[in-house]
Amino acid sequence: MKKNITAASLLAAKSKGERLAWLTAYDAGSARIAEQAGIDVILVGDSLGMVNLGFDTTIPVTLEHMILHTAAVVRGCNTPWVVCDLPFGSYQQSKEQAFANSAHVLQETACDAVKLEGGAAMAETIAFLSARGIAVVGHIGMTPQSVKKFGSFKQRGKTTTEREQIFADALAVAEAGATALVLECIPDDLSAKITAAIDIPTVGIGAGLSCDAQVLVWHDLLGLSESTPPFVTPYINLREQAASAITAWADDVRSSAFPKKKS
C-alpha cells in the first residue's frame, strides 16, 4: 500500500519535480474510489454547495456542511492528504475566528489541512494558523467566494494590474507559511512565473501545465456536471451513461421485466 501523503510529501514532490493529482470528493464512497485510483490529495471543496446542494454559488455553504462532508471523506480513505475548504464567512472576520473554526474542523473531521481564499490580505491569518500548527492551503486568482465582488467566474490576471497583484498575493501566501497554493483560472505564463518563484507547491485549476499539481472537481472530471468549465474535457460521460441505465431500468419496471422471475 502507498504510504500516507503528508505535508512533507507535498514539499518533497515539488523539490523532486513530481507532479501530484488532487481531486475533490464529498462523501466516503467517492473518497474510496479516489484512493483506489491513486489520488494524492482529496479536496473537500465548498464547490459541494453547487454540485451537491443545489446552490448557485459557494457562498451559502456553512461550516456545518463542510464538517459533515469532510468527516465522511476522512472515514472513506486512508492514504490521501485531505483538505477541507473553510466556507465564506468562517475566517475573514479575524485571524482568531479563522483559528477557532479551523481547530473545530480539524477536531471534528480529523482532516489534514484547511483551505482559505485570498492573497496578501489573508497573509497575517495564514501565518497565525501556521504558527499554531495548522496546515493551510491558500487559493488565489479566481476565488469563487468573491463572485459577488467580481461578478463572474471568469479568468483573472488579464490586465497588468491584476497580474501584478496575483503575483504579489502568491509571494505573500508562501511567505506566510502556507503548505500549498491553489491557482485558479489565471494565464499559463503567470502560473509558470509563480511556480518558479515560490518554494511551496502550486495546484492548478484552469491555470495551465506549469503548476506542480492539478485539481479538478469530481463532477467535471467524470462528466457528471450539466456544463463544464472551458478548461475541462471530461474523461468519461457518466451523466449520460447513468441516465441511460436508469431509463432502461425504469422501462423494465414498467413492463414487468424487472425483477426477473427465478427459474
Beta strands, then each sheet from edge to edge (+ up, - down):
strand 1: 20-24
strand 2: 41-44
strand 3: 81-85
strand 4: 113-115
strand 5: 136-141
strand 6: 180-184
strand 7: 202-205
strand 8: 213-216
sheet 1: 1+ 2+ 3+ 4+ 5+ 6+ 7+ 8+ 1+
end
